[in-house]
Structures are given as C-alpha cells and as structure tokens.
Amino acid sequence: MPNHAGTSPPTKPDSPPGHRLGGAWNYALAVLILVLAFTIRSVLDPLLKDRLPFVSFFLATTFVAWYCGFGPSLLTLVAGWLTADWFFIDPRGQFDIPHETNLVASVSYFLSGLVTISFSHLMHRARERADQNAAAALVNQRLLEKEVMDRKRISSEVRRLNIELEQRVADRTAELMNLNHELESFTYSVSHDLRAPLRHIDGFAQILEQDFATNLPPEARRFLGKIRQGSQQMGLLVDDLLNLSRIGQQELRRQPVALNPLLLEVQAELATETNGRLIEWHFATLPTIAGDPGLIRLAFMNLLANAIKYTRPRERASITVDQVVREEGSVIRVRDNGVGFDMRYAGKLFGVFQRLHPASEFEGTGIGLPTVARIIRKHGGRIWAEAEVGQGATFYLTFEPPPRRPPPSSGDSSVILPLPAGLAKPANPSR
C-alpha cells in the first residue's frame, strides 16, 4: 500500500524467532538442535536399545521446522534419519535397513517429518499474511480516521463560510434595498421640485411670445420657441421620472386581467396618435393573467405607443400582439414592422435615458421601456427583445417567474426581472 502523508508505512510482520536470525544462523541452530537430539538419544540408548530410534530426531525436526524454517528443517529430517540409522539401528556403524520393522519406522519418520514441516511452513505463511493484513488494516484505519477528521473540518468550514455568506448577502440585500428606497425617494423629490420651475419658465416664455411678439426680432422669437420646447420636453421627462419612481413604491394588487379587452382600451386611448395613418392591428386570442390591472395597462400602453412611433416611416404599419410557446413557457409577443434596431446595442434597451435612435428622428425621454421592465419585474416576469434594422422589432414578456434552466443565449437581449411596482400615465416611449 502506498505511503500517505501523515501516516506511517505498514510495519513488517513479526517472524518466528529463528527467522529473525537469518539463513546461516538458522542452519547453525538446526545443527545444534540435531546434536542435542543425538545426545539425548545416546543417553537413553541403554534403556531403549534399538527401539524408537527416530523419536528424538523427529522432535528436533518439529522444533527446527517451527523456529528455523523450511530448509533447516529438511536438513534436520534427513540428517536425523542418517544419524539414527548409523548409530542406533542394528547393525550399527553402517547404513543398512534389512528388517521390515526398521523400514516401516523410517518411512513413518519421513512421512511424519514432512507433514510436520509442511504444516509449520503453511502456518508461518498464514501468520505472515495475517500480520500483513493486520498492518494494512491498521494503516487503512489511520487513513480513514484522518479522512473523517478532514471531512469534519471541511464540513465545519463550509458551514461557517455558508453562514458568513448568507449574512453578507442579507446585509448587502438590506443595504441595496435601503439605497433603492433612498434613490427612489430622491428621484421623486427632485422630479417633484423641478416641475414648478419648469412651469414658470414655460409660462413666462409663453407670455413673452404672446404679448411682446411684435416688439421682438425674429431671432428672439426663435429663441423663445426653443426655450418653450426645451422646458416642455424637460417637463415630460420629469413626469416620466415621477411615474417610474411611483411604480417602485406602489403595492402590487394581483387580480385576474383579461388581456384582449385591455388591449382594445389601450388602442382606443392611443387613437389620437394614429390619426391619418394606416395601421393594421392584429390581436390574437390572449389569456387572462394574474396581475395588477393598472400596471399591466401601463406596460402595454408604452409598448403599443412605442410600436406606433417606430412604424411612422411605414406607409402601411403592422402591429401584432399574440402568444407563443417558447422555452420560457407561454410568452406574450408584441411585434411591429418599424425601423427596428441593431441587436449589438440591445443591452441598452431597458436602461433609463438610453436611446438607440436620435431625438431628431424619434421623440421621447428614454423612460418608456425602463418603465415596462420595472412593471414586468414587479410581477416576477421577464422581458427581452429581438430585432433587425429595417425589419421591425419584437418584444417578449412573461408575467410569471421563469422555470429554472440555463440563461438565455448571448443573442437574446433579455433582462431577468424579479419584483417592484407602480401606476401613472404612460411615459413617453423611446427605444
């Protein structure tokens, strides 16, 4: 088993006493035991005569087999037989086994000795394997204990980091909510305070233009017209900012909203902007959704006003509102055949004061689409757009949180929108 950091390598299993002495010492010990067996048999020879000539040598072989190993025990077995045959079996002093009894004793001696040697050898091998397994088990236990301790430490660290991260997220969320609230309050206050000065500027410029027009040169009258136009545009911008801030502060009141009747009301309200124009309206059968009626009306008011404005260069404009099924689920789609926009700048589409067309071509304050986005976000939905220059634009919107799936592709200018709210008259749409 490989050595791991922080753990000890497995120790070599203990060997029998004789095995620790090494090969030469094992054989020397075997010879010494053989001499001792010969001595004991010689001392007992007057009593035993030629009976049991191999007993002491068999015991010596057993002892050597257990303590000295396989080779020395075989040497002891053979040497013991030769010694017993030479010294203790008649006729003595020669190697001769003429009698059947002595032959049987010799064969019994050899068979018993070989069995004993084999048994001792197998026992030693089994003990070595057991020692190796025990050493490996000990190392594995230490590794397992270390791994358990490491996992406990890592788990404790992960829990601590999660708690710390959750606390940071909670603190940051509370801080952002406070900042958003302060920003909305600041926007509302500034916008509200700007309305009176702007009305004064426009009012006094109108008085000058009406009452003193005959005394003013043409250049001065032109300047007065620009002053009035700028103050009126600024007034529209202030009104749109107020509407946007109100959406963030308004409480959401969900109830069933039938989209088809709502779209017909919005179309009727925008009729003054379509006078003299040929516009084909296509409203598919749309569902009834759960949402705030006032906010949803405001969202479609801005989207349809946007479509009316950007289809102005078309002799025959086409505006369609229908429903499609995409990966996001059921999606409401608002399409037009207007001027469209370059998808490279789609990321700016829902930003406040971000415009993709110059004010000289299309009027607006840059608040319309951010207002729509905030309304959709307040309902927990999403809004994104697809377009092509000169081919029109399509806006997709949902009023429910999207299912959990990978984010939209890079070509999709979507904005993921969670909750805010509000109600006001529609902002001047701009793209």
Secondary structure, DSSP 8 states (H G I E B T S, - for coil): ----TTS---------GGGGG-HHHHHHHHHHHHHHHHHHHHHHHHHHTTSSTTHHHHHHHHHHHHHT-HHHHHHHHHHHHHHHHHHTSSSTTS----SHHHHHHHHHHHHHHHHHHHHHHHHHHHHHHHHHHHHHHHHHHHHHHHHHHHHHHHHHHHHHHHHHHHHHHHHHHHHHHHHHHHHHHHHHHHHHHHHHHHHHHHHHHHHHHHHSGGGS-HHHHHHHHHHHHHHHHHHHHHHHHHHHHHHHHS----EEEEHHHHHHHHHHHTGGGSTT-EEEEEE----EEEE-HHHHHHHHHHHHHHHHHHTTT-SEEEEEEEEEEETTEEEEEEEE-S----GGGGGGTTSTT--SS-TTTS---S-HHHHHHHHHHHTT-EEEEEEETTTEEEEEE-SS---S-----TT-EEEE--------S------
